[in-house]
């Protein structure tokens, strides 16, 4: 399919019909990845389909709930803190990162995790005004793995 | 939007499909599947989009499509028949070897849509040589 913007992915160990929960061949991990890609079919896509299939969305943050804001800030600090020696003024950078949740005033912050749940989490930020996605950093799951304890306006846990 | 693909046959609900390939339910399913073709489904797709345009909540200038199994070929064709509107498409693939399905793959060159194909490793309906072609 040269000339098109496409990707073909083979899901190891799966059989025809793996995405359907009521079938004996149902494969939850593979089905969830497909589901994530399907949810990325948004008029204002937050992730590319390629990204969506590699990441599950752990939670989305679009309001000022303080508990989620703290987590967003902590993940951002962990992601960039790995490279603190590379910054001329890390304290200034740290101060900015500690306010990452404030990006939600102009867009939606998505915390995503690799599907194998053992590698990393990442922050994505969608600017509502431009419809663009900015990946802001990747932190190991030990710094960041969480899900909201309850559902609330603007915050949705996704499988 | 989730269309009833088999309204022409007056079928509203197939119900549970017995996995036995010789079961009456499965035979009926294949008969219904084989009663469709790309022109018929694109005609339906056009009607669906026309309806969506009358709905305030719907955005119809750009469209995404998802196709599982037999519907994968129709999602591909929606992307090629409406190339300025269908921007993203996810296909959980059943690629068969007959001519019309092979044409679906070749039509992908004509679309502007971002395409993603998720394929089972073992699929009697879609050997890997077809999935990766």
Interface residues (C-beta under 8 A of the other chain):
Chain A: X1 X2 X3 X4 X5 X6 X7 X8 X9 X10 X11 X12 X13 X14 X15 X16 X17 X18 X19 X20 X23 X24 X30 X33 X34 X37 X38 X40 X41 X42 X43 X45 X48 X49 X50 X53
Chain B: X19 X59 X62 X64 X65 X66 X68 X69 X88 X89 X90 X92 X94 X105 X106 X108 X109 X111 X112 X113 X114 X115 X116 X117 X118 X119 X120 X121 X122 X123 X124 X125 X126 X128 X131 X132 X133
